[in-house]
Amino acid sequence: MGERKLPNNNAFVATAKARSLRVTPQKARRVVNMIRGARLDEALNICKFSPQVAVSEDLYSLLNSAFANAKQKNPNIRDAKELWVAEALVDEGFTMKRYRPRAQGRGYQILKRSSQISVVLSDDRNYRSHGPSKGGKKPVAKAPVDNAADTATVTKTEEANGEGGAE
């Protein structure tokens, strides 16, 4: 069947993070899901021509920053074709809460969400920092429960009949 690829510990890795982006995480994940696993030059093109302009501009600059970090770590890297977007994550940032006046003295809450994006570039296409990608968690075996406390209890009817455990 299919072989499971193990993470390459010798792979070259460069990271970049953008925090406090005023874009909702849901909208940011649309673009990030398109670039995850792609070659860096393809990911830059996707960001450049993506219809989600607000996210794409920030993500484009983030990918360029990660590429600059990679060049700083390893000067032998010549082109964006040599690197892959190994990981791309979008997390929630802070949420600004605003209130909108409504009828009869009410106020509706408006949540202005922000996001944090982190990108990991690698020269190995199959690199994963957290082990195999589809491994899942193994179930933990539970210790056997000692039922000694259950057997030592005697009901009141057993005591009245003289069938109790204490003699």
N, C-alpha and C positions, 0 to 999 in steps of 0.2 A: 504494500500500500504506500501511502505518502510518508516521506520521512519528515520528522519534526526538526526544524532548524534550531540549533542552540545559539544563544547570543555569542557574538564574537567579542571577546574581551580585548583583542588587539586592535579593534576598529578605531579609526580616527573620528573624534566627536567634537563638534562645536555647537554652542547653544547661544540663544538670545531670547530675551523676555521683554515684553511690552506690558506695562501696567497702566491702569486708570484710563483705558480707552473708552470714550463716550459712545460706545456701540453696544447694543444688547448682545449677550452671549449667544442667543438663538440665531441672530443674523450673522454673527462672526463665525459660527460653526458651519454655516452654509459654504463659505469660501474655504475655510480650513479643511473641511472634509474633501474638497476637490484637490487640494495640493498634497495631502498626506500620502506618503509613499512615492511621490513623483520625483523625477530628477529636478535639480534646482533650476536649471534654465527653463524647463517646462513650467515649473511652479511660478517663476517670475512672469512668464507670459500669461498664465492664467490670471494672476493678480492684476496685470496691466489691463486686460480686456474683460474683466469680470463686471457684470452689471451692478453689483453691490459696491458702489464707489467708496463710501465711507470706510468700509472694512478693507477694501482692496488696497487703498493708498497706504494705510498703516501697516498692513501685512507685507506689502512690497518693500517698504523701508525696513521692516523687521528682518525679512529674508536677506536683504543687502547687508544689514548689520551682522547677521549670523555668518554670511559669506566673508565679511571683513575679519570677523573673529577667527574663522577657519584659516584665512590667509596669514593672520598674525601668528597662529599656532604652528602652522606648517607652510613655510614659504614656497614649497615645491608645488603647491596647488596653483594651476595656471588658469583654469576655466571652471565655469559653473557646471559644466557637463560631468565633472568628476565627482560631484557630491549629490547625495539623495536627501530628501526630507524624511528622516527616519521617524520622527515624532513631531506632532503638532497638536497642542492642547489648548482648549479655551476654558477658562474658569471664570466664575462670577467675581466681579470686583465689588466696590461699594455701591450702595443704592441711595440715591438722593430722593427724599420724600417731599413732595410738593402737594398743596391742596388747592382745589379749584372750587370757587363758590358755586353753589347750586341753589335751586329754588327752596323757599321756606327756611332759609337759614342753615341749610345743610352744607357740608363740604365733602367733595369726593377726593380721595387720595390718588395721586399720580406718582408712579414709581419710575424714576429715571435711572435705568440700570447702566452699569459699566462692566467692562470685561478685562481679563488679563490673558494674554496669548503668550505661549512659550513654544519655541521651535528648536528642534535638535537636528543638526545636519551630520551626516556620516558618509564616509567613503564606501562603506559596506551597505548594500541595498537591504539586507536582512537584519540589520542591527536593531535590537530592542534592549533598552536598558533594564527592563523589568522581567527578563526571562522570556520564554516562549510566549508568543502572542495569544494563542488560543488554548493555553494549558488549563485555565480554570483552577479553582481551589480544590484541594483534595479534602474529602470529609474526614473529620477528626473522630477517631474511635473513642467512644465514651467508656469510662471505667464502670465495671459492674457495680450495681447498687447493693449495699449490704442490707438484707431484709431482717436482720436480727431484732431490730426494734419492733417490727411488725409481728413477729412470732411471739414476743414476750408479752404482748398485751392480751389480757383476758377480759372477755365481756362479763357484764354483771350477771347474766343468766347462767354462765358457766360456773361462776363463783358460788351462786346460790345452790346449784346442783352438786357442788363438790368436784367439778371436773376441772378446776383451775390448774394452772401450771405450777403454783407454789405448793410444796408439800411439807 
